[in-house]
C-alpha cells in the first residue's frame, strides 16, 4: 500500500494545495515504510488533475493531510484515494502516527 503526504521543507504542509511536493511511502505487510519517493508540484496547485493522476497511477491509496477542502477530498476520492486529515509536523512523525493508528 502507498501513502502520500503533501510536504513543504520536510513538514506536512498546512493546506493540501500549497504543498511543495508529495512524499510517497510504500507500507509493507508488516506495516513498515519500505520506500520513499517525491513528486514535485507547482506550489498552489497540489490538487491538479495531473498530480491526482500521478498519485493514482503509482498506486497511492491514502493521503495524509493537515487541512483540505471538500472539493479536494471529492477529487481524490474520484481517483479512489482516501483522505485522512489533521496530520501535522515532520513527515516521518506523521507516517509513524498513521502506522500506529492503523494497527488499532
N, C-alpha and C positions, 0 to 999 in steps of 0.2 A: 504494500500500500504506500502511496506517496502523499505527503502533505506539503503545503506551500504556505509561506509566511511573507507578507509584504514588509519590506525592510528599508531602513534608512540609517546608514552609518552603524550597522550591527545591532540595531534595536528595532523592535516592532514599530512600524510607522503608525502614528495615531489614527490617521484616516487612510483607509484602503487605497483610495485613488491617488494618494500622494506618494506612494512608495517609489523608491529609487530603483529597487529590484526586488525579485522574489527569491527567497531561499527555498530550495526544494530538498526534502528529506525523504528517503525511502526507509520505511519501517519494516523490519523482517518479522517472521512469525514469533520470535521471542521478544518482540517489542523494542528492539534495538534500532537506533538510527544508523543505517549502514552506508548511506551515500548522501552526498550533498552536491548540488549544482546551483547556479544562479542564473536568473533570466533578467536581463536589464529591461527597464521600462522607460518611457518618456514621462518624466515627473508630472503628475497631474492627470495622467492618462492610464492609470493602473487597471482600469476595467474596460479597455478597448476590446472589440471582438477578436483582434489578432492575439492579444495576450490570453484571453479566455480560451481560444482555440489551441494555443500552445500548451497551456496547462492541461487541457483535456487530452490532447494528443500524446503528451508524455505520461499520462496516467494518474494525474493528481486527482485524489478522491475527496480531500478535505482541505479547506483553507482556514488557518487560524489568524484572526484579525483582532484589532482593538475596537475600532468603530467602523461601521459600514452602513450604507443606505439600503433601504428596502429594494430599490431598483438594482443595485449591485448584487444583492442576495438573489434576486429573481434571475439575473443574467447568469450568475454562477450556477444556480440550481438548474437552469435550462441546459447547461452542459453536464449535468449530473454531478456537480461538485457541491458538497456540503460546506456550510459555513459555521464556524464556532467563534463567537465574539468574546470580548473582554480580556484578551491577552495583551500584555504589555511588557516592557523591559527588554532584556537581552534575548536574542533569538534562542540561544541554547537553553536558557531558563524556561522559555515558553514551550519549547519542544519537550523538555523534561516534565513540565507540569502537565502537558497533554498526555504524555505517555503514562504518567502516574494515574491520571484521571481515567484513562481508557482501560486500565486494569481493573477498575472497580465495577 
